[in-house]
Amino acid sequence: MTKFNRKIPYNSLPILPPRTNLETTKVLRKTIDASRALAKLNGMLTNLPNPTLFLDTIHLQEAKASSEIENIITTNDDIYRSLVADKKFDNPATKEVISYKEALWNGLQQIETRPFISTNLCVEIVQSIKKNTAGIRTTPGTALKNTNGETIYTPPSGEAIIREKLHNLETFINGDDAIDPLIKMALMHYQFEAIHPFSDGNGRTGRILLLLYLKLEKLLDTPAIYLSEYIIKNKTDYYTKLRKVTENNDWEGWILYMLEMVEYTANKGLERLKNVTSLMDQMATEIKETLPKVYTKELVEILFRLPYTKRQFLIDAKLGTPKTVGNYLMELEKSGFLISEKVGKEKLYLNHKLMAILEIP
């Protein structure tokens, strides 16, 4: 086998599955822990009265974290305000995060109707993220560099070779084999990042594919998990472990990293979900007691769908006339449940306690 040279296109990137023992004792033990954590999260999500209620918030948090890995930084406030307000926000970072969220949502819809991860789906995802008509890389000269400008990896070059590698990846992802789905997910993620099929948006597309794969394999009915949060906290390790597969064939270290990510984020997701549902129950009880005429189950759900809400959301839910629902929101603010804020010509109302939970690192 030719020795890997980081400055030459890695056209000899081996196809999947790797010819090595993937199921080491360490990996098998970690797979059990990660699977157990995912199953607990899935169980809680399935038992929620309305499992789709928190989806917008969860997908936006994942979008924010995934974009942050690419140094696209914005705040929760900016994201949620720009999603709820009529006023158009010009912050490019916020726009990119919202595009990512839409790309994730579209991908999940596609998996729902056609449970298959294809090259075409990857292209659709990257086009949705980048809001352009980008396709597979055709121009040579792509190289990944570190902060000192040194080349650390040169992905395969030439559209035919890239498509060939993607075809193998597609066959591997959707094929039946005896590899545990979580181990398979680690292999698939490495391979996609190593192929690096697009000029831009590979990292974000690769992270969306992880969530689609969890749904495809029925490991999470609702992909309510912020995988990117773990990568941000362990970014150096993430890139080091990827490189060690390429340079030393160290699959065990990489698979263990990915399994730890799944276990950690599933446990964190479960804890966050418990905090949000418990706050929701508590707030429902308090509103019922202090503002019995304002309280309805539907109203509380609207206050928890996203941290910001506005009069129109209550009108759309047929909770009353514009005047009535405007009064409801004012009463809720007066009683300390919400904080109002003027954005452009309209008034938004922030569920500050929900935002506080989302802001916990």
Residue frames as qw, qx, qy, qz and C-alpha x, y, z in Angstrom:
[[0.000, 0.888, 0.460, 0.000, 0.00, 0.00, 0.00],
 [0.394, 0.529, -0.054, 0.750, 1.39, 3.43, -0.93],
 [0.337, -0.353, -0.494, 0.720, 2.22, 5.60, 2.05],
 [0.053, 0.883, 0.466, 0.014, -0.28, 8.41, 2.57],
 [0.395, 0.037, 0.037, 0.917, 1.01, 11.81, 1.44],
 [0.034, 0.689, 0.525, -0.499, -1.04, 14.73, 2.79],
 [0.053, 0.579, -0.203, -0.788, -0.02, 16.96, -0.16],
 [0.122, 0.087, -0.802, -0.578, -1.26, 14.60, -2.90],
 [0.678, -0.085, -0.091, -0.724, -4.99, 14.02, -3.66],
 [0.384, -0.201, 0.862, -0.262, -6.05, 10.93, -1.72],
 [0.658, 0.231, -0.382, -0.607, -7.48, 9.15, -4.75],
 [0.501, 0.097, -0.860, 0.025, -6.55, 5.81, -3.20],
 [0.447, -0.256, 0.455, -0.726, -8.90, 6.43, -0.23],
 [0.034, -0.024, -0.998, -0.038, -9.96, 2.84, 0.61],
 [0.511, -0.312, -0.416, -0.685, -13.62, 1.96, 0.09],
 [0.481, -0.276, 0.570, -0.606, -15.91, 0.82, 2.91],
 [0.653, -0.754, 0.042, -0.064, -16.05, -1.36, 4.94],
 [0.041, 0.781, -0.618, 0.075, -12.44, -1.25, 6.19],
 [0.863, 0.096, -0.495, 0.026, -10.49, -4.50, 6.22],
 [0.167, 0.353, -0.669, 0.632, -9.78, -4.53, 9.92],
 [0.352, -0.437, -0.806, 0.186, -11.38, -5.72, 13.14],
 [0.141, -0.540, -0.082, -0.826, -13.85, -2.96, 14.01],
 [0.703, -0.565, -0.195, -0.385, -15.58, -4.67, 16.93],
 [0.383, 0.299, -0.688, 0.538, -12.82, -4.61, 19.53],
 [0.399, -0.456, -0.729, 0.319, -13.75, -5.19, 23.18],
 [0.122, -0.316, -0.230, 0.912, -13.51, -1.44, 23.92],
 [0.242, -0.014, -0.414, -0.877, -15.71, -0.57, 20.94],
 [0.431, -0.349, -0.791, -0.260, -18.35, -3.20, 21.80],
 [0.317, -0.445, -0.620, 0.563, -18.54, -1.99, 25.42],
 [0.001, -0.282, -0.031, 0.959, -18.91, 1.63, 24.31],
 [0.272, -0.155, -0.646, -0.696, -21.53, 0.65, 21.70],
 [0.362, -0.481, -0.794, 0.080, -23.71, -0.82, 24.47],
 [0.207, -0.475, -0.378, 0.767, -23.45, 2.42, 26.53],
 [0.087, 0.173, -0.277, -0.941, -24.20, 4.66, 23.54],
 [0.309, -0.266, -0.775, -0.483, -27.15, 2.49, 22.40],
 [0.316, -0.510, -0.730, 0.326, -28.60, 2.49, 25.92],
 [0.092, -0.414, -0.176, 0.888, -28.37, 6.31, 26.18],
 [0.198, 0.028, -0.504, -0.840, -30.05, 6.73, 22.77],
 [0.328, -0.366, -0.847, -0.201, -32.82, 4.29, 23.69],
 [0.215, -0.515, -0.580, 0.593, -33.58, 6.27, 26.89],
 [0.058, 0.327, -0.094, -0.939, -33.80, 9.54, 24.94],
 [0.265, -0.089, -0.712, -0.644, -35.96, 7.91, 22.29],
 [0.278, -0.439, -0.845, 0.129, -38.25, 6.50, 24.98],
 [0.084, -0.511, -0.385, 0.764, -38.77, 9.91, 26.55],
 [0.144, 0.217, -0.359, -0.896, -39.42, 11.55, 23.18],
 [0.278, -0.212, -0.843, -0.409, -41.94, 8.86, 22.23],
 [0.271, -0.517, -0.766, 0.270, -43.80, 9.34, 25.50],
 [0.014, -0.208, -0.120, 0.971, -44.16, 13.11, 25.14],
 [0.424, 0.586, 0.575, -0.382, -47.78, 14.18, 24.57],
 [0.545, 0.830, 0.055, -0.107, -46.55, 16.15, 21.53],
 [0.802, -0.217, 0.259, 0.492, -43.15, 14.81, 20.37],
 [0.514, 0.523, 0.262, 0.628, -42.85, 17.44, 17.61],
 [0.213, -0.946, -0.240, 0.036, -43.32, 20.35, 20.00],
 [0.428, -0.787, 0.240, 0.374, -39.63, 21.04, 20.70],
 [0.811, 0.250, 0.355, 0.393, -38.33, 20.10, 17.25],
 [0.335, 0.880, 0.057, 0.333, -37.87, 23.62, 15.91],
 [0.351, -0.883, 0.296, -0.097, -35.87, 24.62, 18.96],
 [0.813, -0.311, 0.444, 0.214, -33.74, 21.45, 18.94],
 [0.740, 0.448, 0.305, 0.398, -32.97, 21.72, 15.23],
 [0.159, 0.941, -0.061, 0.292, -32.04, 25.38, 15.58],
 [0.544, -0.750, 0.376, 0.025, -29.70, 24.59, 18.48],
 [0.834, -0.012, 0.443, 0.328, -28.04, 21.87, 16.38],
 [0.533, 0.739, 0.199, 0.360, -27.82, 24.28, 13.43],
 [0.142, -0.961, 0.190, -0.142, -26.21, 26.92, 15.64],
 [0.679, -0.546, 0.467, 0.149, -23.64, 24.48, 17.04],
 [0.808, 0.243, 0.417, 0.338, -22.84, 22.92, 13.66],
 [0.376, 0.865, 0.079, 0.322, -22.33, 26.36, 12.10],
 [0.383, -0.885, 0.265, -0.013, -20.12, 27.37, 15.04],
 [0.834, -0.190, 0.398, 0.332, -17.71, 24.55, 14.14],
 [0.592, 0.494, 0.319, 0.551, -17.23, 26.41, 10.82],
 [0.303, -0.227, -0.157, 0.912, -16.66, 29.68, 12.76],
 [0.186, -0.483, -0.426, -0.742, -20.11, 30.97, 11.82],
 [0.238, -0.244, -0.698, 0.630, -21.02, 32.55, 15.14],
 [0.291, -0.487, -0.255, -0.783, -24.37, 34.00, 16.13],
 [0.176, -0.129, 0.693, -0.687, -26.48, 34.18, 19.30],
 [0.055, 0.394, 0.915, -0.073, -29.61, 32.31, 20.33],
 [0.145, 0.639, 0.340, -0.675, -31.36, 35.67, 20.58],
 [0.182, 0.467, -0.441, -0.744, -30.54, 36.59, 17.00],
 [0.071, -0.014, -0.939, -0.336, -31.59, 33.20, 15.64],
 [0.032, 0.486, 0.850, -0.201, -34.92, 32.97, 17.41],
 [0.143, 0.639, 0.195, -0.730, -35.81, 36.61, 16.88],
 [0.177, 0.388, -0.539, -0.726, -35.09, 36.43, 13.18],
 [0.051, -0.157, -0.961, -0.220, -37.20, 33.30, 12.86],
 [0.004, -0.601, -0.740, 0.303, -40.20, 34.80, 14.64],
 [0.035, 0.647, 0.110, -0.754, -40.02, 38.48, 13.63],
 [0.608, 0.721, 0.330, 0.021, -41.37, 39.89, 10.35],
 [0.040, 0.929, -0.315, -0.192, -38.40, 42.25, 10.24],
 [0.905, 0.347, -0.161, 0.186, -35.67, 40.82, 8.03],
 [0.571, -0.730, 0.278, 0.251, -32.32, 40.34, 9.76],
 [0.582, 0.760, -0.287, -0.019, -29.21, 40.98, 7.72],
 [0.428, -0.638, 0.640, -0.014, -26.76, 39.10, 9.93],
 [0.607, 0.413, -0.617, -0.283, -25.09, 36.63, 7.49],
 [0.062, 0.222, -0.932, 0.281, -24.25, 34.18, 10.29],
 [0.498, 0.172, 0.582, -0.619, -27.90, 34.03, 11.41],
 [0.697, 0.437, -0.202, -0.531, -29.00, 33.48, 7.81],
 [0.413, 0.390, -0.820, -0.068, -26.53, 30.59, 7.46],
 [0.174, -0.067, 0.875, -0.447, -27.78, 28.96, 10.66],
 [0.624, 0.317, 0.346, -0.624, -31.40, 29.20, 9.51],
 [0.627, 0.474, -0.486, -0.383, -30.41, 27.76, 6.10],
 [0.160, 0.279, -0.935, 0.152, -28.77, 24.84, 7.92],
 [0.403, 0.113, 0.704, -0.574, -31.91, 24.25, 9.95],
 [0.695, 0.432, -0.007, -0.575, -34.00, 24.23, 6.74],
 [0.470, 0.455, -0.734, -0.186, -31.55, 21.83, 5.09],
 [0.075, -0.131, 0.927, -0.343, -31.84, 19.47, 8.09],
 [0.548, 0.272, 0.477, -0.631, -35.63, 19.70, 8.07],
 [0.664, 0.483, -0.302, -0.484, -35.81, 19.01, 4.30],
 [0.287, 0.373, -0.882, -0.002, -33.47, 16.06, 4.71],
 [0.272, 0.017, 0.842, -0.466, -35.65, 14.57, 7.46],
 [0.655, 0.394, 0.182, -0.618, -38.75, 14.98, 5.27],
 [0.558, 0.489, -0.586, -0.327, -36.98, 13.18, 2.41],
 [0.079, 0.237, -0.949, 0.192, -35.92, 10.28, 4.66],
 [0.498, 0.171, 0.586, -0.616, -39.54, 10.03, 5.82],
 [0.736, 0.475, 0.024, -0.483, -40.83, 9.59, 2.26],
 [0.841, 0.425, -0.332, 0.039, -37.83, 7.70, 0.85],
 [0.685, -0.672, 0.278, 0.040, -35.70, 5.98, 3.52],
 [0.858, 0.250, 0.130, 0.429, -32.44, 6.10, 1.55],
 [0.233, -0.840, 0.179, 0.457, -29.30, 8.25, 1.82],
 [0.767, 0.464, 0.302, 0.324, -28.05, 9.00, -1.69],
 [0.464, -0.040, 0.154, 0.871, -25.45, 11.18, -3.42],
 [0.014, -0.571, -0.431, -0.699, -28.34, 13.27, -4.80],
 [0.488, -0.787, -0.376, -0.017, -29.66, 13.83, -1.28],
 [0.607, -0.409, -0.045, 0.679, -26.19, 15.04, -0.19],
 [0.270, 0.234, 0.318, 0.878, -26.16, 17.50, -3.11],
 [0.247, -0.722, -0.464, -0.450, -29.66, 18.75, -2.18],
 [0.594, -0.686, -0.292, 0.301, -28.54, 19.25, 1.43],
 [0.508, -0.248, 0.074, 0.822, -25.44, 21.26, 0.53],
 [0.096, 0.425, 0.416, 0.798, -27.43, 23.39, -1.93],
 [0.402, -0.771, -0.446, -0.213, -29.98, 24.09, 0.78],
 [0.608, -0.567, -0.162, 0.531, -27.22, 25.05, 3.27],
 [0.411, -0.199, 0.236, 0.858, -25.34, 27.26, 0.82],
 [0.361, 0.751, 0.343, -0.434, -28.44, 28.59, -1.00],
 [0.208, 0.632, -0.501, -0.554, -26.77, 27.99, -4.37],
 [0.911, 0.291, -0.077, -0.281, -26.59, 25.36, -7.10],
 [0.087, -0.642, 0.761, 0.008, -23.26, 23.86, -6.01],
 [0.959, 0.088, -0.182, -0.200, -22.61, 20.28, -7.08],
 [0.914, -0.229, 0.088, 0.323, -19.76, 17.80, -6.78],
 [0.252, -0.785, 0.328, 0.461, -16.31, 19.41, -6.78],
 [0.827, 0.516, 0.169, 0.146, -14.91, 19.60, -10.31],
 [0.293, 0.875, -0.307, 0.234, -11.98, 22.02, -9.97],
 [0.828, -0.025, -0.389, 0.403, -8.64, 20.59, -8.83],
 [0.262, 0.490, -0.310, 0.772, -6.48, 22.15, -6.11],
 [0.619, -0.656, -0.076, -0.426, -8.64, 21.58, -3.00],
 [0.578, 0.126, -0.653, 0.473, -6.48, 21.11, 0.10],
 [0.549, -0.782, -0.266, -0.128, -7.32, 21.36, 3.81],
 [0.426, 0.472, -0.399, 0.660, -4.91, 23.52, 5.76],
 [0.507, -0.542, -0.532, 0.407, -4.34, 24.17, 9.46],
 [0.112, -0.961, -0.191, 0.164, -4.20, 27.63, 11.06],
 [0.403, -0.621, 0.378, 0.556, -0.52, 27.94, 10.10],
 [0.521, 0.669, -0.248, -0.469, -1.39, 27.45, 6.43],
 [0.104, -0.363, 0.909, 0.174, 0.17, 23.95, 6.26],
 [0.704, 0.056, -0.470, -0.530, -1.62, 21.34, 4.15],
 [0.435, -0.286, 0.771, -0.367, -2.90, 18.60, 6.46],
 [0.557, 0.234, 0.796, -0.032, -5.02, 16.68, 3.94],
 [0.263, 0.319, -0.446, -0.794, -5.73, 16.70, 0.21],
 [0.701, 0.206, 0.560, -0.391, -9.05, 14.99, -0.60],
 [0.579, 0.225, 0.699, 0.355, -9.63, 12.90, -3.75],
 [0.135, 0.555, -0.172, -0.803, -9.63, 14.96, -6.93],
 [0.163, 0.075, -0.773, -0.609, -11.60, 14.58, -10.16],
 [0.632, -0.041, 0.102, -0.767, -15.39, 14.37, -10.42],
 [0.795, 0.094, -0.538, -0.264, -15.41, 10.77, -11.68],
 [0.449, 0.120, -0.773, 0.433, -13.29, 9.57, -8.73],
 [0.223, -0.100, 0.472, -0.847, -15.35, 11.56, -6.18],
 [0.730, 0.009, -0.130, -0.671, -18.60, 10.13, -7.61],
 [0.711, 0.122, -0.692, -0.012, -17.15, 6.60, -7.53],
 [0.212, 0.096, -0.734, 0.638, -16.24, 7.02, -3.83],
 [0.435, -0.027, 0.269, -0.859, -19.69, 8.46, -3.08],
 [0.762, 0.043, -0.441, -0.471, -21.36, 5.55, -4.89],
 [0.553, 0.055, -0.785, 0.274, -19.48, 3.11, -2.66],
 [0.048, -0.057, 0.560, -0.825, -20.49, 5.16, 0.42],
 [0.616, -0.007, -0.072, -0.784, -24.15, 5.14, -0.69],
 [0.755, 0.039, -0.627, -0.187, -24.05, 1.34, -1.18],
 [0.382, 0.075, -0.753, 0.531, -22.41, 0.88, 2.23],
 [0.250, -0.080, 0.383, -0.886, -24.87, 3.15, 4.13],
 [0.701, 0.056, -0.020, -0.711, -27.99, 1.57, 2.67],
 [0.617, 0.196, -0.748, -0.147, -26.74, -2.02, 2.46],
 [0.852, -0.456, 0.003, -0.257, -27.54, -4.85, 4.86],
 [0.562, 0.392, -0.648, 0.332, -24.56, -6.08, 6.86],
 [0.710, -0.445, -0.518, 0.170, -23.73, -7.29, 10.34],
 [0.346, 0.185, -0.305, 0.867, -22.04, -4.05, 11.46],
 [0.157, -0.636, -0.601, 0.459, -23.74, -2.35, 14.43],
 [0.244, 0.844, 0.361, 0.313, -25.50, 0.83, 13.14],
 [0.279, -0.948, 0.061, 0.138, -23.59, 3.12, 15.52],
 [0.602, -0.367, 0.482, 0.521, -20.23, 1.72, 14.40],
 [0.496, 0.471, 0.568, 0.458, -21.43, 2.03, 10.81],
 [0.033, 0.972, 0.230, 0.041, -22.36, 5.65, 11.45],
 [0.429, -0.759, 0.296, 0.390, -18.78, 6.38, 12.56],
 [0.581, -0.016, 0.610, 0.539, -17.38, 4.77, 9.40],
 [0.332, 0.727, 0.519, 0.304, -19.80, 6.64, 7.18],
 [0.120, -0.980, -0.069, 0.141, -18.96, 10.00, 8.78],
 [0.493, -0.532, 0.450, 0.521, -15.21, 9.50, 8.36],
 [0.533, 0.219, 0.650, 0.496, -15.64, 8.48, 4.73],
 [0.218, 0.878, 0.398, 0.155, -17.86, 11.44, 3.81],
 [0.231, -0.931, 0.129, 0.249, -15.42, 13.89, 5.40],
 [0.554, -0.356, 0.567, 0.495, -12.47, 12.17, 3.69],
 [0.479, 0.496, 0.595, 0.413, -14.15, 12.30, 0.26],
 [0.102, -0.556, -0.089, 0.820, -14.91, 16.00, 0.89],
 [0.462, 0.428, 0.688, 0.360, -17.18, 16.07, -2.18],
 [0.150, 0.914, 0.347, 0.144, -18.06, 19.79, -2.19],
 [0.403, 0.530, -0.157, 0.730, -16.12, 23.02, -2.43],
 [0.119, -0.285, 0.442, -0.842, -17.83, 24.25, 0.76],
 [0.698, -0.212, 0.065, -0.681, -20.37, 22.97, 3.30],
 [0.629, 0.138, -0.765, -0.025, -18.91, 19.44, 3.70],
 [0.111, 0.082, -0.775, 0.616, -18.74, 19.57, 7.51],
 [0.460, 0.080, 0.321, -0.824, -22.31, 20.76, 7.89],
 [0.748, 0.159, -0.415, -0.493, -23.65, 18.30, 5.29],
 [0.493, 0.163, -0.835, 0.181, -21.77, 15.46, 7.02],
 [0.071, -0.008, 0.705, -0.705, -23.29, 16.37, 10.39],
 [0.648, 0.115, 0.027, -0.753, -26.82, 16.51, 8.94],
 [0.676, 0.184, -0.670, -0.247, -26.24, 13.01, 7.49],
 [0.154, 0.114, -0.866, 0.462, -25.55, 11.74, 11.03],
 [0.411, 0.129, 0.471, -0.770, -29.03, 12.83, 12.17],
 [0.709, 0.259, -0.297, -0.585, -30.67, 11.42, 9.03],
 [0.488, 0.228, -0.842, 0.012, -28.89, 8.13, 9.61],
 [0.112, -0.021, 0.790, -0.603, -30.14, 7.88, 13.22],
 [0.614, 0.244, 0.204, -0.722, -33.67, 8.30, 11.87],
 [0.633, 0.355, -0.574, -0.379, -33.08, 5.91, 8.97],
 [0.397, 0.151, -0.885, 0.190, -31.91, 3.20, 11.39],
 [0.603, -0.584, -0.387, -0.382, -34.86, 3.93, 13.74],
 [0.547, -0.085, -0.543, 0.632, -32.43, 4.68, 16.56],
 [0.017, 0.352, 0.352, -0.867, -34.21, 8.01, 17.12],
 [0.277, 0.645, 0.700, 0.130, -37.74, 8.46, 15.78],
 [0.085, 0.983, 0.119, 0.108, -37.35, 12.19, 16.26],
 [0.722, 0.202, -0.214, 0.626, -33.71, 13.27, 15.84],
 [0.279, -0.922, -0.051, -0.263, -33.77, 15.51, 18.89],
 [0.815, -0.383, 0.042, 0.432, -30.07, 15.58, 19.63],
 [0.162, 0.964, -0.199, -0.074, -27.32, 18.21, 19.33],
 [0.935, 0.011, 0.051, 0.351, -24.37, 16.11, 18.07],
 [0.470, 0.672, -0.080, 0.567, -22.43, 19.20, 16.98],
 [0.424, -0.852, 0.136, -0.276, -22.34, 20.48, 20.57],
 [0.879, -0.371, 0.222, 0.201, -19.94, 17.64, 21.48],
 [0.746, 0.388, 0.128, 0.526, -17.70, 18.29, 18.46],
 [0.055, 0.888, -0.075, 0.451, -17.36, 21.99, 19.43],
 [0.605, -0.740, 0.260, -0.138, -16.24, 21.00, 22.93],
 [0.755, -0.313, 0.520, 0.250, -13.81, 18.41, 21.54],
 [0.577, 0.787, -0.056, -0.213, -12.89, 19.99, 18.21],
 [0.059, 0.718, -0.686, -0.100, -9.13, 19.33, 18.28],
 [0.501, -0.152, 0.845, -0.112, -9.73, 15.71, 19.21],
 [0.724, 0.522, 0.355, -0.279, -12.27, 15.38, 16.38],
 [0.526, 0.787, -0.290, -0.138, -9.78, 16.47, 13.71],
 [0.145, -0.590, 0.794, -0.038, -6.88, 14.53, 15.28],
 [0.632, 0.021, 0.754, -0.179, -8.91, 11.30, 15.35],
 [0.722, 0.643, 0.123, -0.225, -10.03, 11.80, 11.73],
 [0.307, 0.791, -0.524, -0.074, -6.38, 12.25, 10.68],
 [0.368, -0.428, 0.818, -0.108, -5.27, 9.17, 12.62],
 [0.810, 0.296, 0.480, -0.161, -7.65, 6.99, 10.57],
 [0.611, 0.780, -0.112, -0.073, -6.18, 8.40, 7.35],
 [0.197, 0.781, -0.581, 0.119, -2.54, 8.27, 8.43],
 [0.111, -0.389, 0.879, -0.253, -2.40, 5.25, 10.80],
 [0.539, -0.157, -0.737, -0.375, -5.59, 3.30, 10.04],
 [0.046, -0.031, -0.758, 0.650, -6.64, 3.92, 13.69],
 [0.398, -0.402, -0.561, -0.604, -10.31, 3.07, 13.35],
 [0.501, -0.449, -0.690, 0.267, -10.73, 2.12, 17.02],
 [0.236, -0.271, -0.278, 0.891, -9.85, 5.63, 18.32],
 [0.199, -0.071, -0.318, -0.924, -12.22, 7.26, 15.83],
 [0.494, -0.381, -0.702, -0.344, -15.15, 4.89, 16.50],
 [0.443, -0.421, -0.616, 0.497, -14.73, 5.35, 20.27],
 [0.061, -0.136, -0.066, 0.987, -14.80, 9.15, 19.81],
 [0.363, -0.177, -0.472, -0.784, -18.05, 8.93, 17.81],
 [0.540, -0.404, -0.737, -0.045, -19.68, 6.55, 20.29],
 [0.324, -0.331, -0.465, 0.755, -18.73, 8.84, 23.17],
 [0.116, -0.007, -0.166, -0.979, -20.30, 11.73, 21.24],
 [0.488, -0.322, -0.627, -0.515, -23.57, 9.80, 20.83],
 [0.532, -0.412, -0.683, 0.284, -23.65, 8.74, 24.49],
 [0.239, -0.233, -0.286, 0.898, -22.80, 12.21, 25.81],
 [0.209, -0.049, -0.233, -0.949, -25.26, 14.09, 23.60],
 [0.509, -0.369, -0.699, -0.341, -28.07, 11.59, 24.22],
 [0.466, -0.427, -0.614, 0.473, -27.63, 11.93, 28.00],
 [0.114, -0.188, -0.097, 0.971, -27.38, 15.71, 27.71],
 [0.302, -0.192, -0.504, -0.786, -30.46, 15.78, 25.46],
 [0.500, -0.441, -0.744, -0.036, -32.41, 13.69, 27.96],
 [0.353, -0.390, -0.449, 0.722, -31.45, 16.01, 30.82],
 [0.036, 0.080, -0.139, -0.986, -32.37, 19.12, 28.79],
 [0.392, -0.299, -0.656, -0.572, -35.68, 17.59, 27.71],
 [0.460, -0.480, -0.700, 0.259, -36.53, 16.75, 31.33],
 [0.215, -0.315, -0.250, 0.890, -35.73, 20.34, 32.35],
 [0.189, -0.038, -0.348, -0.918, -37.88, 21.82, 29.57],
 [0.463, -0.381, -0.713, -0.363, -40.86, 19.49, 30.17],
 [0.421, -0.463, -0.622, 0.471, -40.69, 20.08, 33.92],
 [0.065, -0.213, -0.062, 0.973, -40.58, 23.88, 33.35],
 [0.297, -0.181, -0.557, -0.754, -43.53, 23.54, 30.97],
 [0.473, -0.466, -0.747, -0.020, -45.58, 21.61, 33.56],
 [0.338, -0.407, -0.431, 0.731, -44.65, 24.11, 36.27],
 [0.037, 0.100, -0.149, -0.983, -45.52, 27.11, 34.09],
 [0.357, -0.329, -0.693, -0.533, -48.81, 25.52, 33.03],
 [0.446, -0.518, -0.681, 0.263, -49.79, 25.08, 36.69],
 [0.247, -0.367, -0.230, 0.867, -48.75, 28.63, 37.60],
 [0.144, -0.064, -0.378, -0.912, -50.61, 30.22, 34.65],
 [0.410, -0.429, -0.755, -0.280, -53.70, 28.16, 35.50],
 [0.418, -0.537, -0.570, 0.460, -53.57, 29.43, 39.10],
 [0.192, -0.425, -0.104, 0.879, -52.70, 33.10, 38.49],
 [0.301, 0.322, -0.268, -0.857, -54.44, 33.66, 35.13],
 [0.479, 0.191, 0.848, -0.120, -57.23, 31.07, 34.84],
 [0.546, 0.709, 0.263, -0.361, -58.97, 33.02, 32.05],
 [0.252, 0.759, -0.507, -0.321, -55.79, 33.12, 29.97],
 [0.356, -0.356, 0.863, 0.053, -54.71, 29.48, 30.45],
 [0.916, 0.268, 0.012, -0.298, -55.17, 26.82, 27.79],
 [0.831, -0.196, 0.435, 0.288, -52.99, 23.82, 27.00],
 [0.649, 0.608, 0.259, 0.376, -52.56, 25.17, 23.43],
 [0.001, -0.975, 0.124, -0.185, -51.31, 28.53, 24.75],
 [0.614, -0.649, 0.435, 0.116, -48.64, 26.87, 26.91],
 [0.828, 0.150, 0.424, 0.335, -47.51, 24.76, 23.93],
 [0.432, 0.836, 0.100, 0.322, -47.10, 27.91, 21.82],
 [0.259, -0.920, 0.275, -0.101, -44.94, 29.46, 24.57],
 [0.660, -0.468, 0.569, 0.146, -42.65, 26.41, 24.43],
 [0.836, 0.486, 0.220, 0.127, -42.44, 25.80, 20.69],
 [0.555, 0.469, -0.122, 0.676, -39.77, 28.50, 20.40],
 [0.381, -0.331, -0.446, 0.739, -38.41, 30.85, 23.10],
 [0.113, 0.198, -0.016, -0.974, -39.99, 33.85, 21.32],
 [0.197, 0.531, 0.817, 0.104, -43.65, 34.16, 20.46],
 [0.061, 0.059, -0.090, -0.992, -45.94, 36.88, 19.12],
 [0.513, 0.258, 0.354, -0.739, -49.60, 37.77, 18.82],
 [0.599, 0.357, -0.455, -0.553, -49.94, 36.26, 15.34],
 [0.246, 0.159, -0.955, 0.047, -49.00, 32.79, 16.63],
 [0.208, 0.218, 0.769, -0.564, -51.93, 32.90, 19.06],
 [0.544, 0.415, -0.003, -0.729, -54.27, 34.24, 16.37],
 [0.467, 0.330, -0.737, -0.360, -53.18, 31.42, 14.00],
 [0.149, -0.018, -0.963, 0.226, -53.94, 28.90, 16.75],
 [0.394, -0.507, -0.504, -0.578, -57.46, 30.42, 17.00],
 [0.405, -0.279, -0.670, 0.556, -56.99, 31.33, 20.67],
 [0.031, -0.755, -0.443, 0.481, -59.01, 34.55, 20.30],
 [0.374, 0.898, 0.170, 0.160, -59.33, 37.85, 18.44],
 [0.543, 0.466, -0.235, 0.658, -56.21, 40.00, 17.95],
 [0.257, -0.685, 0.201, -0.651, -57.33, 42.18, 20.87],
 [0.878, -0.429, 0.021, -0.212, -58.00, 39.20, 23.17],
 [0.924, 0.023, -0.122, 0.362, -54.70, 37.44, 22.50],
 [0.300, 0.621, -0.221, 0.690, -52.84, 40.76, 22.80],
 [0.518, -0.657, 0.181, -0.518, -54.35, 41.08, 26.29],
 [0.973, -0.213, -0.070, 0.047, -53.32, 37.50, 27.12],
 [0.738, 0.308, -0.204, 0.565, -49.69, 38.27, 26.26],
 [0.022, -0.669, 0.224, -0.709, -49.73, 41.50, 28.28],
 [0.766, -0.536, 0.078, -0.346, -51.19, 39.64, 31.28],
 [0.961, -0.025, -0.118, 0.249, -48.52, 36.95, 30.96],
 [0.478, 0.490, -0.247, 0.685, -45.83, 39.62, 30.88],
 [0.340, -0.682, 0.156, -0.628, -47.32, 41.46, 33.87],
 [0.883, -0.422, 0.088, -0.188, -47.24, 38.19, 35.83],
 [0.299, -0.717, 0.618, 0.119, -43.58, 37.61, 34.96],
 [0.861, 0.113, 0.492, 0.060, -43.97, 34.67, 32.57],
 [0.664, 0.519, 0.285, 0.456, -42.78, 36.59, 29.50],
 [0.263, -0.608, 0.056, 0.747, -40.61, 39.61, 28.67],
 [0.562, 0.757, 0.334, 0.019, -41.62, 41.77, 25.72],
 [0.426, -0.390, 0.366, 0.730, -39.27, 43.31, 23.20],
 [0.497, 0.768, 0.101, -0.390, -39.86, 45.61, 20.24],
 [0.506, -0.156, 0.641, 0.557, -38.40, 44.30, 16.98],
 [0.067, 0.264, 0.564, 0.779, -39.11, 46.58, 14.04],
 [0.389, -0.298, -0.107, -0.865, -42.80, 47.44, 14.25],
 [0.777, -0.317, -0.445, -0.313, -43.88, 44.38, 16.18],
 [0.426, -0.610, 0.521, -0.418, -43.67, 43.15, 19.72],
 [0.701, 0.117, -0.704, 0.002, -42.10, 39.78, 20.50],
 [0.667, -0.601, 0.224, -0.379, -42.48, 37.98, 23.81],
 [0.423, 0.449, -0.768, 0.173, -39.62, 35.97, 25.26],
 [0.888, -0.415, -0.156, -0.122, -40.10, 32.90, 27.45],
 [0.084, 0.808, -0.525, 0.254, -36.93, 33.82, 29.41],
 [0.672, -0.410, 0.586, -0.194, -36.93, 30.69, 31.58],
 [0.920, 0.310, 0.236, 0.040, -36.96, 28.46, 28.50],
 [0.484, 0.804, -0.264, 0.223, -34.14, 30.49, 26.95],
 [0.328, -0.731, 0.554, -0.226, -32.13, 30.09, 30.18],
 [0.866, -0.118, 0.486, -0.033, -32.32, 26.27, 29.86],
 [0.802, 0.570, 0.098, 0.150, -31.25, 26.42, 26.21],
 [0.205, 0.884, -0.340, 0.245, -28.26, 28.62, 27.12],
 [0.704, -0.567, 0.426, -0.033, -26.86, 26.12, 29.67],
 [0.333, 0.625, -0.674, -0.209, -23.60, 24.80, 28.14]]
